[in-house]
Amino acid sequence: MAKQDELVFLPLGGVGEIGMNLALYGYGPPEHRQWIMVDCGVTFPGPDLPGVDLVLPDIRFLASERKNLKAIIITHAHEDHYGALADLWPGLNVPVFASAFTSGLLEAKRNFEKATIGEVPVTPFKAGDTINVGPFSIEGVAVNHSIPEPMSLMIRTPAGNVIHTGDWKIDHEPSLGPLTDETRFRQLGDEGVLALMCDSTNALRDGVSPSEKDVSESLRKIIEDAEGRVAITTFSSNVGRIRTVAEAAEAAGREVLLLGSSLKRVVDVASDIGLMEGVKPFISEDEYGYIPRDKVVVILTGSQGEARAALAKLSRDEMRNVAFAAGDIVVFSSRAIPGNEKAIQDIKNGLVEQGVHIITDTEALVHVSGHPRRNELQRMYEWTRPKIVVPVHGEATHLTAHKELAEQSGIAIVPRVRNGDILRLAPGPVEVIGEAPHGRIYKDGLLIGDFDEMGIGERRKLSYVGHVAVSVVLDARYDILGDPDLVSIGLPVYDDEGEEMEDTLYDAAISAIESIPRARRKDIDMLQEAVRRAIRAAANHAWGKKPVVTAFVTKV
């Protein structure tokens, strides 16, 4: 190893936030580092980003490093770990390594959204495999999580070995494998682990996560005891839970209906790779109405309150062939992602109005997290015995709790790292040695760009104060010709005195022109600005808010 060669870690997403996970590992001298990328995820927009479809990590740092990026490795097929790949890969065009399930979901998504994303060539990679790119040797290690074929990565470099855990938990009786490979992690610990980059999502929770087997038994009992229909909403990627529900339904003599395009895509991919073997075929929507209420189970999308998902439509009674009745049960076999609480509650209220009984994880064990709690984190430390622990995957509270736990557990070095920090792992002191450009970009329809490029700030402003467009035509003498055209969108109909708002604004536009001497009206730009300001002032006086105003003044 040359003296100036360094091993560095650079997160561009997922460290200081939940979701949008993207990590870079670099090796070599600063001016000639070679890089690998681990994961390429998205996060989802809130109401503060009107119209935005997805939030993606800003990878402009790689613009100058593109020739040095050797590979992208995807740990598993959750959206927050692979959802940005199809949109960002064309600008990188490097080899991608992922499991068969991840590759299948990428292809299914491309077929579903063919107008918006291109094909990403994927090289199969699974737990137990090793790939060699540049100075890196990357081994997949089996872990358990709430999705098929997840893996941790053992990243070997001339400067030391790094374990990137990805998302994981310890579950000795999962509904779908694999088990987290304790034996292999112990062997890697014996080999020597410089740094452990470890999931912090549940670092605030004591103990160990309940087993998926316990959830399976709870769901089975709910289905067996129900007198009417049972509908279970869960994350569409949780194939193990979907399979568990289907098996429980069959044991109770019930048919199963799948609702939701993403759910059907996941089940199709899982079936293609043999994960649904032995599960009875699902019924169609057309059959639903002919089956007795006590003989059907529905598995459906919408656990996060998505307005267009199947559960939301059912809560509004908007589906043609499927509906609920009083006495039916809806089970939320999921957790509420922060920010989605109100949307979920709105759906629950709609269902309760129909007489539907709601069961959540506060009433019964119907969901467990796929992430390690504090005792599980400590077991990972014991297995791998790292010199350094770097908390990742979490907001500030999760990362800080994980840092404190690692230090209490005897880990000597636990650096504080956030998105954009370039952390030197070796050689020399472990410290942040620089900051890379980072942030967020936005997918909006068919386009991707930053906050200003996509017009999000202006759109947000429009959502609060509306828009007024006015067109004034002047004759050859610079007098107003005919009546101005004025259109307002998103403003109140009447002002504070009961007059129509558009009439008030119309009068303001005319007054603005007429108050300017004819000799000065040759300056069209000045007239347009005068009209714009007059309308804003009139709206503010009558309403207390200033709309966005577009004024056109034309001389004929």
C-alpha positions as CSV (number, residue, x, y, z in Angstrom):
1,M,0.0,0.0,0.0
2,A,1.5,3.3,-1.1
3,K,1.9,5.8,1.7
4,Q,-0.7,8.2,0.3
5,D,-3.4,5.5,-0.4
6,E,-6.4,6.0,1.8
7,L,-9.6,4.1,2.4
8,V,-12.6,6.5,2.7
9,F,-16.3,6.3,3.3
10,L,-18.6,8.9,1.8
11,P,-22.4,8.7,2.3
12,L,-24.5,10.8,-0.2
13,G,-27.8,9.7,1.4
14,G,-29.3,7.8,4.3
15,V,-27.0,9.1,7.1
16,G,-28.9,11.8,8.9
17,E,-32.3,10.8,7.4
18,I,-34.4,7.7,6.9
19,G,-34.3,6.5,3.3
20,M,-32.4,7.5,0.1
21,N,-29.5,5.3,1.0
22,L,-26.4,5.7,-1.1
23,A,-22.8,5.1,0.2
24,L,-19.5,5.4,-1.6
25,Y,-16.3,3.6,-0.6
26,G,-13.0,5.0,-2.1
27,Y,-9.5,3.7,-2.1
28,G,-6.3,5.3,-3.4
29,P,-4.6,8.7,-3.3
30,P,-7.1,11.7,-3.1
31,E,-6.4,12.7,-6.8
32,H,-6.9,9.1,-8.1
33,R,-9.3,7.3,-5.8
34,Q,-11.3,4.4,-7.2
35,W,-14.9,4.1,-5.9
36,I,-17.7,1.6,-5.5
37,M,-21.3,2.6,-4.7
38,V,-23.4,0.6,-2.3
39,D,-27.2,1.1,-2.9
40,C,-29.0,3.9,-4.7
41,G,-32.3,4.6,-3.0
42,V,-35.1,7.2,-3.0
43,T,-37.2,8.8,-0.4
44,F,-40.8,10.0,-0.9
45,P,-42.0,13.6,-1.0
46,G,-44.2,15.1,1.6
47,P,-46.9,17.9,1.2
48,D,-44.1,20.5,1.1
49,L,-43.1,19.2,-2.3
50,P,-46.3,19.5,-4.4
51,G,-46.3,17.4,-7.5
52,V,-42.9,15.8,-6.9
53,D,-43.0,12.0,-7.5
54,L,-39.7,10.9,-5.9
55,V,-36.7,12.4,-4.1
56,L,-33.3,11.2,-5.3
57,P,-29.8,11.7,-4.0
58,D,-27.7,14.3,-5.7
59,I,-24.7,12.5,-7.3
60,R,-23.0,15.5,-8.9
61,F,-19.9,14.6,-6.9
62,L,-19.6,11.6,-9.3
63,A,-19.6,13.9,-12.4
64,S,-15.8,14.3,-12.1
65,E,-15.3,10.8,-10.6
66,R,-17.3,8.9,-13.0
67,K,-14.3,7.2,-14.7
68,N,-13.2,6.1,-11.3
69,L,-16.5,4.5,-10.2
70,K,-16.0,0.7,-10.7
71,A,-19.3,-0.8,-9.7
72,I,-22.7,-0.4,-8.0
73,I,-23.8,-3.1,-5.5
74,I,-27.4,-3.3,-4.3
75,T,-28.0,-4.9,-1.0
76,H,-31.7,-5.5,-1.4
77,A,-34.8,-4.3,-3.3
78,H,-36.4,-1.9,-1.0
79,E,-37.2,1.5,-2.6
80,D,-35.0,3.3,-0.2
81,H,-32.0,1.2,-1.3
82,Y,-32.6,0.7,-5.0
83,G,-35.4,3.0,-6.1
84,A,-33.1,5.6,-7.7
85,L,-31.0,3.2,-9.7
86,A,-33.0,3.2,-13.0
87,D,-33.1,7.1,-13.1
88,L,-29.4,7.7,-12.1
89,W,-27.7,4.7,-13.7
90,P,-27.7,6.2,-17.3
91,G,-25.5,9.0,-16.2
92,L,-23.0,6.5,-14.6
93,N,-23.1,3.5,-16.9
94,V,-21.1,1.1,-14.7
95,P,-21.6,-2.5,-13.8
96,V,-24.5,-3.2,-11.4
97,F,-24.5,-6.3,-9.1
98,A,-27.7,-7.4,-7.4
99,S,-29.7,-10.5,-6.5
100,A,-32.1,-12.2,-8.8
101,F,-35.1,-10.8,-6.9
102,T,-33.8,-7.3,-7.1
103,S,-33.1,-7.7,-10.8
104,G,-36.6,-9.1,-11.4
105,L,-38.2,-6.2,-9.6
106,L,-36.1,-3.7,-11.7
107,E,-37.3,-5.4,-14.8
108,A,-40.9,-5.5,-13.6
109,K,-40.8,-1.8,-12.7
110,R,-39.3,-1.0,-16.1
111,N,-42.1,-2.8,-17.9
112,F,-44.7,-1.0,-15.7
113,E,-43.2,2.4,-16.2
114,K,-41.7,1.9,-19.7
115,A,-42.3,5.5,-20.6
116,T,-40.1,6.9,-17.8
117,I,-37.2,4.6,-17.1
118,G,-34.7,2.6,-19.1
119,E,-33.1,-0.8,-18.8
120,V,-30.4,-1.4,-16.2
121,P,-28.1,-4.4,-17.0
122,V,-27.6,-6.3,-13.8
123,T,-25.0,-9.0,-13.1
124,P,-26.4,-11.6,-10.6
125,F,-24.8,-11.4,-7.2
126,K,-26.0,-13.2,-4.0
127,A,-24.9,-14.1,-0.5
128,G,-21.8,-16.3,-0.7
129,D,-20.6,-14.8,-4.0
130,T,-17.5,-12.6,-4.3
131,I,-16.8,-9.9,-6.9
132,N,-13.5,-8.2,-7.6
133,V,-13.5,-4.6,-9.0
134,G,-10.4,-2.4,-8.9
135,P,-8.8,-2.6,-5.4
136,F,-12.1,-4.0,-3.9
137,S,-13.2,-7.5,-3.2
138,I,-16.8,-7.7,-2.2
139,E,-18.4,-10.7,-0.6
140,G,-22.2,-11.0,0.0
141,V,-23.2,-12.3,3.4
142,A,-26.7,-13.6,4.1
143,V,-28.9,-11.6,6.6
144,N,-32.6,-11.6,7.4
145,H,-34.8,-8.7,6.6
146,S,-38.4,-8.1,5.5
147,I,-37.7,-8.8,1.8
148,P,-36.2,-11.7,-0.2
149,E,-32.5,-12.1,-0.7
150,P,-31.0,-9.2,1.4
151,M,-27.3,-9.2,2.1
152,S,-24.6,-7.5,4.0
153,L,-21.3,-6.9,2.3
154,M,-17.7,-7.7,3.4
155,I,-15.6,-5.2,1.5
156,R,-11.9,-6.1,1.4
157,T,-9.3,-3.5,0.6
158,P,-5.5,-3.2,0.9
159,A,-6.1,-0.8,3.9
160,G,-8.5,-3.1,5.8
161,N,-11.9,-4.9,5.7
162,V,-15.2,-3.1,6.1
163,I,-18.6,-4.7,6.7
164,H,-21.6,-2.8,5.3
165,T,-24.6,-4.4,7.0
166,G,-27.4,-2.9,4.9
167,D,-30.7,-3.6,6.5
168,W,-30.8,-6.7,8.8
169,K,-32.1,-8.2,11.9
170,I,-31.7,-11.5,13.8
171,D,-34.7,-13.8,13.5
172,H,-34.3,-17.5,14.1
173,E,-37.7,-18.4,12.8
174,P,-38.5,-16.1,9.8
175,S,-41.4,-16.8,7.5
176,L,-38.9,-16.6,4.6
177,G,-35.2,-17.0,4.7
178,P,-32.3,-16.5,4.8
179,L,-31.2,-16.5,8.5
180,T,-28.6,-13.9,9.4
181,D,-25.4,-15.9,9.0
182,E,-23.8,-15.7,12.5
183,T,-21.2,-18.3,11.6
184,R,-19.9,-16.3,8.6
185,F,-19.9,-13.0,10.6
186,R,-17.9,-14.7,13.3
187,Q,-15.4,-15.9,10.7
188,L,-15.2,-12.4,9.2
189,G,-14.5,-11.2,12.7
190,D,-11.7,-13.7,13.0
191,E,-10.3,-12.5,9.7
192,G,-10.3,-8.9,11.0
193,V,-12.8,-6.1,10.6
194,L,-11.5,-2.5,10.5
195,A,-15.0,-0.9,10.3
196,L,-18.6,-1.9,10.7
197,M,-21.1,0.4,8.9
198,C,-24.2,-0.5,10.7
199,D,-28.0,0.0,10.4
200,S,-29.3,2.4,13.1
201,T,-33.0,2.4,12.4
202,N,-34.0,0.7,15.7
203,A,-31.1,1.9,17.8
204,L,-33.5,3.6,20.2
205,R,-35.4,0.3,21.0
206,D,-34.2,-2.0,23.7
207,G,-34.1,-5.8,23.5
208,V,-34.6,-7.9,20.4
209,S,-37.2,-7.7,17.6
210,P,-40.0,-10.3,17.9
211,S,-39.9,-13.2,15.4
212,E,-41.8,-13.2,12.2
213,K,-43.1,-16.6,13.4
214,D,-45.0,-14.8,16.2
215,V,-46.6,-12.4,13.7
216,S,-47.6,-15.4,11.5
217,E,-49.3,-17.1,14.4
218,S,-51.1,-13.9,15.3
219,L,-52.4,-13.3,11.8
220,R,-53.4,-16.9,11.5
221,K,-55.6,-16.6,14.6
222,I,-57.2,-13.4,13.4
223,I,-58.1,-15.1,10.1
224,E,-59.4,-18.2,11.8
225,D,-61.6,-16.3,14.3
226,A,-63.0,-13.7,11.9
227,E,-66.7,-14.0,11.0
228,G,-66.5,-11.7,8.0
229,R,-63.9,-10.8,5.4
230,V,-60.3,-10.1,6.5
231,A,-58.2,-7.6,4.6
232,I,-54.5,-7.3,5.4
233,T,-52.4,-4.4,4.2
234,T,-48.6,-4.7,4.3
235,F,-45.5,-3.5,2.5
236,S,-45.7,-5.0,-1.0
237,S,-42.1,-6.2,-0.8
238,N,-42.7,-8.4,2.3
239,V,-43.0,-11.6,0.4
240,G,-42.7,-13.7,3.6
241,R,-45.7,-12.1,5.1
242,I,-47.7,-12.4,1.9
243,R,-46.9,-16.1,1.8
244,T,-47.8,-16.5,5.5
245,V,-51.2,-14.8,5.0
246,A,-51.9,-17.0,1.9
247,E,-51.1,-20.2,3.8
248,A,-53.2,-19.1,6.8
249,A,-56.1,-18.3,4.6
250,E,-55.9,-21.7,2.9
251,A,-55.8,-23.5,6.2
252,A,-58.9,-21.6,7.3
253,G,-60.7,-22.6,4.0
254,R,-60.5,-19.1,2.5
255,E,-59.6,-17.8,-0.9
256,V,-57.1,-15.0,-1.4
257,L,-57.4,-11.8,-3.5
258,L,-54.4,-9.6,-4.3
259,L,-55.1,-5.9,-4.8
260,G,-52.6,-3.4,-6.0
261,S,-50.2,-3.3,-9.0
262,S,-47.0,-3.1,-6.9
263,L,-48.1,-6.1,-4.8
264,K,-48.9,-8.2,-7.9
265,R,-45.5,-7.3,-9.5
266,V,-43.7,-8.4,-6.4
267,V,-45.6,-11.7,-6.2
268,D,-45.0,-12.3,-9.9
269,V,-41.2,-11.9,-9.4
270,A,-41.2,-14.0,-6.3
271,S,-43.1,-16.7,-8.2
272,D,-40.6,-16.6,-11.0
273,I,-37.7,-17.4,-8.6
274,G,-39.6,-20.1,-6.7
275,L,-40.5,-18.2,-3.5
276,M,-44.3,-18.9,-3.9
277,E,-44.2,-22.6,-4.5
278,G,-47.1,-24.5,-2.9
279,V,-49.2,-21.4,-2.5
280,K,-52.7,-21.8,-3.9
281,P,-53.6,-19.6,-6.9
282,F,-55.1,-16.2,-6.1
283,I,-58.7,-15.3,-7.2
284,S,-59.6,-12.5,-9.5
285,E,-61.5,-9.3,-8.6
286,D,-64.5,-10.6,-10.7
287,E,-64.8,-13.6,-8.4
288,Y,-64.7,-11.6,-5.1
289,G,-68.4,-10.7,-5.0
290,Y,-69.5,-14.4,-5.4
291,I,-67.5,-15.7,-2.5
292,P,-69.1,-15.8,1.0
293,R,-67.7,-13.1,3.3
294,D,-66.2,-15.7,5.7
295,K,-64.4,-17.4,2.9
296,V,-62.1,-14.7,1.6
297,V,-59.0,-12.8,2.6
298,V,-57.7,-9.7,0.8
299,I,-54.0,-8.8,0.7
300,L,-53.7,-5.2,-0.5
301,T,-51.5,-2.1,-0.9
302,G,-52.0,1.2,0.9
303,S,-50.6,0.6,4.4
304,Q,-48.9,4.1,4.2
305,G,-52.1,6.0,3.3
306,E,-51.3,6.3,-0.4
307,A,-54.3,8.1,-1.9
308,R,-54.3,6.0,-5.1
309,A,-53.6,2.6,-3.5
310,A,-56.3,-0.1,-3.2
311,L,-57.0,0.5,0.5
312,A,-57.6,4.2,0.1
313,K,-60.0,3.5,-2.7
314,L,-61.8,1.0,-0.6
315,S,-62.1,3.4,2.3
316,R,-63.8,5.8,-0.2
317,D,-65.9,2.9,-1.7
318,E,-64.5,3.7,-5.1
319,M,-63.7,0.2,-6.4
320,R,-66.0,-1.5,-9.0
321,N,-65.8,-5.1,-8.0
322,V,-64.6,-5.0,-4.4
323,A,-66.1,-3.4,-1.3
324,F,-66.2,-4.0,2.5
325,A,-69.2,-4.4,4.7
326,A,-69.9,-3.8,8.4
327,G,-68.1,-6.4,10.5
328,D,-65.2,-7.0,8.1
329,I,-61.7,-6.6,9.5
330,V,-58.8,-4.6,8.1
331,V,-55.4,-5.4,9.6
332,F,-52.5,-2.9,9.2
333,S,-49.6,-5.4,9.2
334,S,-47.1,-2.6,8.9
335,R,-45.7,0.4,10.7
336,A,-46.4,4.0,9.9
337,I,-43.5,5.7,8.2
338,P,-43.0,9.1,9.8
339,G,-45.0,11.7,7.9
340,N,-47.7,9.4,6.8
341,E,-49.7,9.3,10.0
342,K,-52.5,11.7,8.9
343,A,-53.1,10.0,5.6
344,I,-53.3,6.6,7.3
345,Q,-55.7,8.0,9.9
346,D,-57.9,9.4,7.2
347,I,-58.2,5.9,5.6
348,K,-59.0,4.4,9.0
349,N,-61.7,6.9,9.6
350,G,-63.2,6.1,6.2
351,L,-63.2,2.4,7.0
352,V,-64.7,2.9,10.5
353,E,-67.5,4.9,8.9
354,Q,-68.3,1.7,6.9
355,G,-68.5,-0.4,10.1
356,V,-65.1,-2.0,9.4
357,H,-63.0,-3.2,12.5
358,I,-59.4,-2.0,12.4
359,I,-56.5,-4.0,13.9
360,T,-53.0,-2.4,14.2
361,D,-49.8,-3.4,16.0
362,T,-51.1,-1.7,19.1
363,E,-53.9,-4.2,19.4
364,A,-52.1,-7.4,18.3
365,L,-48.7,-8.6,17.1
366,V,-49.4,-8.1,13.4
367,H,-46.1,-6.5,12.4
368,V,-42.4,-6.6,13.3
369,S,-39.6,-4.4,12.1
370,G,-36.9,-5.7,9.8
371,H,-34.2,-3.8,11.6
372,P,-32.0,-4.7,14.7
373,R,-32.8,-3.5,18.2
374,R,-30.1,-2.7,20.7
375,N,-29.3,-6.2,21.8
376,E,-29.0,-7.3,18.2
377,L,-26.6,-4.5,17.5
378,Q,-24.5,-5.6,20.4
379,R,-24.4,-9.2,19.1
380,M,-23.2,-7.9,15.7
381,Y,-20.4,-6.1,17.5
382,E,-19.5,-9.4,19.4
383,W,-19.5,-11.4,16.2
384,T,-17.4,-9.1,14.1
385,R,-15.3,-7.3,16.7
386,P,-14.7,-4.1,14.6
387,K,-12.2,-1.4,15.5
388,I,-14.5,1.2,14.2
389,V,-18.3,1.4,14.2
390,V,-20.0,4.0,11.9
391,P,-23.8,4.4,12.5
392,V,-25.7,4.7,9.3
393,H,-29.3,4.4,8.1
394,G,-31.1,6.8,10.4
395,E,-32.0,10.3,11.5
396,A,-29.8,12.2,14.0
397,T,-31.6,10.7,17.0
398,H,-31.0,7.1,15.7
399,L,-27.4,7.8,14.8
400,T,-26.6,9.4,18.2
401,A,-28.3,6.5,20.1
402,H,-26.3,4.0,18.1
403,K,-23.1,5.9,18.7
404,E,-23.7,5.9,22.5
405,L,-24.5,2.2,22.4
406,A,-21.4,1.3,20.5
407,E,-19.2,3.4,22.9
408,Q,-20.9,1.7,25.9
409,S,-20.2,-1.6,24.3
410,G,-16.5,-1.0,24.2
411,I,-16.0,0.1,20.6
412,A,-13.0,2.4,20.7
413,I,-13.8,4.6,17.6
414,V,-17.3,5.7,16.8
415,P,-17.0,8.8,14.5
416,R,-19.9,11.2,13.9
417,V,-20.7,11.1,10.2
418,R,-23.5,12.8,8.1
419,N,-24.3,12.9,4.4
420,G,-21.5,14.5,2.4
421,D,-18.7,13.8,5.0
422,I,-15.6,12.1,3.6
423,L,-14.5,9.9,6.4
424,R,-11.0,8.5,6.3
425,L,-10.9,5.0,7.8
426,A,-7.2,4.2,7.2
427,P,-4.4,4.8,7.4
428,G,-3.9,7.3,10.2
429,P,-6.5,9.0,12.4
430,V,-10.1,8.1,11.7
431,E,-11.6,11.5,10.9
432,V,-13.7,13.5,8.5
433,I,-11.2,15.0,6.0
434,G,-13.5,16.8,3.7
435,E,-17.0,17.4,2.4
436,A,-18.4,16.4,-1.0
437,P,-21.3,18.1,-2.8
438,H,-24.6,16.4,-1.8
439,G,-28.2,17.0,-1.4
440,R,-31.5,16.1,-3.1
441,I,-32.8,16.2,-6.6
442,Y,-36.4,15.6,-7.7
443,K,-38.2,13.3,-10.1
444,D,-41.3,15.2,-11.4
445,G,-43.2,13.4,-14.2
446,L,-40.7,12.6,-16.9
447,L,-38.0,15.1,-15.7
448,I,-35.3,15.2,-13.0
449,G,-33.7,18.3,-11.6
450,D,-32.9,20.3,-8.5
451,F,-35.4,22.4,-6.5
452,D,-35.1,25.5,-8.7
453,E,-34.9,23.7,-12.0
454,M,-38.2,21.9,-11.3
455,G,-39.9,25.1,-10.2
456,I,-40.9,23.6,-6.9
457,G,-40.5,26.8,-4.9
458,E,-42.9,28.6,-7.3
459,R,-45.3,25.7,-7.3
460,R,-45.3,25.7,-3.5
461,K,-46.0,29.4,-3.5
462,L,-48.9,28.9,-5.9
463,S,-50.4,26.3,-3.6
464,Y,-50.6,28.9,-0.8
465,V,-51.6,32.1,-2.6
466,G,-52.9,31.2,-6.1
467,H,-52.3,32.9,-9.4
468,V,-53.7,35.9,-11.3
469,A,-53.1,36.4,-15.1
470,V,-54.1,39.7,-16.7
471,S,-53.8,41.0,-20.3
472,V,-54.2,44.7,-21.1
473,V,-54.2,45.9,-24.7
474,L,-53.3,49.5,-25.6
475,D,-54.2,51.4,-28.8
476,A,-51.9,53.6,-30.8
477,R,-52.5,56.5,-28.4
478,Y,-51.6,54.2,-25.4
479,D,-55.2,54.2,-24.1
480,I,-56.8,50.9,-22.9
481,L,-58.4,49.2,-25.8
482,G,-61.5,47.1,-24.9
483,D,-61.8,45.3,-21.6
484,P,-58.7,43.7,-20.0
485,D,-58.8,39.9,-19.7
486,L,-58.3,38.6,-16.2
487,V,-58.2,35.0,-14.9
488,S,-57.6,34.1,-11.2
489,I,-56.9,30.6,-10.0
490,G,-57.0,29.6,-6.3
491,L,-58.2,33.0,-5.0
492,P,-61.4,33.5,-3.0
493,V,-64.5,34.3,-5.0
494,Y,-65.4,37.4,-3.0
495,D,-63.4,40.0,-1.2
496,D,-63.9,41.3,2.4
497,E,-66.8,43.6,1.3
498,G,-68.7,40.9,-0.6
499,E,-67.6,42.1,-4.0
500,E,-66.3,39.6,-6.5
501,M,-62.6,39.3,-6.2
502,E,-62.0,39.4,-9.9
503,D,-63.9,42.6,-10.2
504,T,-61.7,44.2,-7.5
505,L,-58.5,43.0,-9.3
506,Y,-59.9,44.1,-12.7
507,D,-60.4,47.6,-11.3
508,A,-56.9,47.7,-9.9
509,A,-55.4,46.8,-13.2
510,I,-57.3,49.6,-15.1
511,S,-56.5,52.1,-12.4
512,A,-52.8,51.3,-12.5
513,I,-52.7,52.1,-16.3
514,E,-54.9,55.2,-16.0
515,S,-52.8,56.7,-13.2
516,I,-49.8,56.9,-15.4
517,P,-49.6,59.9,-17.8
518,R,-50.0,58.9,-21.4
519,A,-46.6,60.3,-22.3
520,R,-44.9,57.8,-19.9
521,R,-46.9,54.7,-21.2
522,K,-44.4,53.9,-23.9
523,D,-42.4,52.0,-21.4
524,I,-44.3,48.7,-21.6
525,D,-42.1,46.9,-19.1
526,M,-42.9,49.6,-16.6
527,L,-46.6,49.3,-17.3
528,Q,-46.6,45.6,-16.8
529,E,-44.8,45.9,-13.4
530,A,-47.3,48.6,-12.4
531,V,-50.2,46.4,-13.2
532,R,-48.6,43.4,-11.4
533,R,-48.0,45.5,-8.2
534,A,-51.4,47.0,-8.3
535,I,-53.2,43.6,-8.4
536,R,-51.0,42.2,-5.7
537,A,-51.7,45.2,-3.5
538,A,-55.5,45.1,-4.1
539,A,-55.6,41.4,-3.3
540,N,-53.6,41.9,-0.2
541,H,-55.9,44.7,0.9
542,A,-59.0,42.6,0.3
543,W,-57.7,39.2,1.3
544,G,-54.6,39.6,3.3
545,K,-52.5,37.6,0.9
546,K,-50.4,38.4,-2.2
547,P,-51.0,36.1,-5.1
548,V,-48.5,35.3,-7.9
549,V,-49.4,37.7,-10.7
550,T,-48.5,37.6,-14.4
551,A,-49.3,40.8,-16.3
552,F,-49.2,41.3,-20.0
553,V,-49.4,44.7,-21.6
554,T,-49.5,44.9,-25.4
555,K,-49.7,47.9,-27.8
556,V,-51.4,47.4,-31.2
